[in-house]
Amino acid sequence: MARPKYFTPKEVSVHNTADDLWVSFLGKVYNLTPLCKKYEGDVLLKPIIAAAGKDISHWFNAKAKDIRTHIDPQTGCVIPYCPNGRFVHIPPPYPDTTWANDFGRPWWKDDGYLVGILSAKTRSIKIINTLTSQEQVIEVCSEEIMTEIRDRYLKYNAHAASYTWKYDKRNLDMMKTLADNSIADDDEEFYQLSMNDDSYLQAIHLYFNDDLTEA
C-alpha cells in the first residue's frame, strides 16, 4: 500500500483562492477546487471560499465525523450548525422545493477530494551539503520518512539522491522518520528557552557519493 502524502499547514494555506482551494479538517487535506468549479456562482460557496487554505475542523463533530448540529429554536428540529452561513450540500432549515439532494455524497464525505494527511507536528531541520557548504533550513512533517524529506530538498539540490545522508556521523535509514533515526525534536525546548531555532537546529550532513546517475 502506498504511503499517504503529508502536508504542512503552510502548504495548505497557499491554496487560498476559488481557483485553487484547499482546506484541512479532522487531520486530512482536501482539494475543493473541483467543487468550486462545479458550483461556480452559487451563493452557498461563500463560506467555503472564505475558509480557503484554512483548517475547518471546528465545522465538524470529530466523533461522528460529520457536520456539527444544533437544535433550531423555532422548529425544535436538529439541523446542521453553520455559524458562518449555510454552504454547499447543507440542506435548507425549512422545506424548500428548490432544494435538490441528488448530488450523491456530500463533499466532506467524498474521498475524491482527499489529497493527503495534515501533519500533526511539523519540524524544521538544517541540511548541510558538505560538498558546497550550502545550508538550507526546511520545514518537514514529523511523519515523513527520510526519502520524502529528501524529495522536499530536491528543489535546492536536484542530485540529493547522489549523497549519503548522515546525522552525528552515522548514516541515516532513509526509510525511517527523523524520530526513528534518533533525531530528537527540540522545538518545545527551544521555545521554552527562547532560543533561535535556526542557530541550534540539529544538522543533517550530506556527503557526495561521486555519482550523478541518481537525479
Secondary structure, 3 states (H helix, E strand, C coil): CCCCCEECHHHHHCCEECCEEEEEECCEEEECHHHHHHCCCCHHHHHHHHCCCCECHHHEECCCCEECEEECCCCCCEEECCCCCCCCCCCCCCCCCCCCCCCCCCHHHCHHHEEEEECCCEEEEEEEECCCCCEEEEEEECCCEHHHHHHHHCCCCCCHHHEEEEECCEECCCCCECHHHCCCCCHHHHHHHCCCHHHHCCEEEEEECCCCCCC
